[in-house]
Every structure is written in structure tokens, then in C-alpha cells.
Amino acid sequence: MDITDLPVKYDEKYAERLSRMSWQRSVHGYARHCRSEGGKTRWVSMHRLVWEWEYGSVPRYLDHINGDRMDNRLCNLRPATLSLNAHNTRRRIRESLPAGVFRTRGSGVSPYGACISHHNKTRYLGVFATVEEAEAVYREARRLVMEHESAVACGAEPGEVRLPVFSRARGRPKRTDVAEAKALWDAGLAGTQIAKQLGCCSDTARRLLREAGVALKRGPRKKRPSPPVGGC
């Protein structure tokens, strides 16, 4: 297949060399060429070939910055890690929620949660009232992860680049949540009611109350006597 038959982008200075080769689009969306080396044939992707012509060697992973695998201009390519490639992959549509956003078990004021996976660990970013808030926090965390991985891929020393610190991790509630749980308890709400108000599970609500200094006891909570109505 001629290169003009593919919707591919490349730098003009390599147009003549690329046009002398035959190309096809792989099942994964890359423009590739079949060449012989040492009596063996192998497939070579255009973006790796162009990088080799420009810099003499090719890193183990290359990433298309804008996510378009047919855009093989040098300005759209960068050295990468496996983690960076994974985070810069176009996501499949999953229900009606964007990537990194999920529904919490609670149904109160914070029904949406955000999380991000990095180095085989899931880091929870908190719970939020709207999808937009959860998505914004996820996108910021994703940007920090990609900046870190890009620096590592470009040869930064381990001590020069630190892993991004996320605003919240699972199991470490914010002090504002602790104070709010204590206020709801003082107002007479039960543990399950507090969980619904905070948009979390009952175990998390009990943990918040214990951090607030509430002595929880087994069994139903005793009802408080109603204040007298009228009279002396």
C-alpha cells in the first residue's frame, strides 16, 4: 500500500524516504512497514523508524503525545515508560462515567469517587458531589503521573523525580469529614444515617466517629428524650 493511501502524518524531511516504502495499517492502528534484516523479515512501525533516523537509537517505549497513532511527527513523539503509555491510551466508553470516576456505595451528598492506578496500586482520590468534580481531580492526578513518568523515561535519576503526592488516600479521611461526622452524631443521627450523608459506607462512618473521639458501643443507640413542649 502506498503511503498516500493512509491518513498518516509525518515530517516533510522524511517524506521522500517514506514514500519509497510500502505501508499498511496494523490492527492496533499503527502504520508499519515490512523489511528484511539478515535473511529475516520483521514489521517496523513508522514512528519507531522515524525516531531511529533522527536520533540513531530507539527507546523501548515511544508514546504519541496526542494519542493519535497515525501522527508520527517528531513533535508528537516522546520516550515513555509502560505506565505512561497506559495512562495516555484512549479509554473505552464505560457506562456514562468518565475514566477514573466510579459510584460510591453511599447515596448521600458525595455519590461519586475518583481513583487512579499507578505502578499496580490503586490510589483513591476522594469522594465528590458531582461527576465533574471527580473527573477534574482524576485529570490532575493523571497529569502529575504522566509528568513523572515522562521525566523517568527521559533519563532522570531516581532521586531527582519524586512520585506525585495525591490529595487523599483511602483509609486516611480528611479532618473536615471527621468534624462533619462528629457534628452529625451530636445532632442525633445514627451511624448508617451519617454514612448516607457523607456518601460513604458504614465502616468508614464508624472510623470517622472513632477518630472524632466518639465511644461507640454495640447495639442500637439509645434515643434521646424529647424536650418538653410548652409548660414550665
Order of alpha helices (4+ residues) and beta strands (2+ residues): alpha-beta-beta-beta-alpha-beta-beta-alpha-beta-beta-beta-alpha-alpha-alpha-alpha
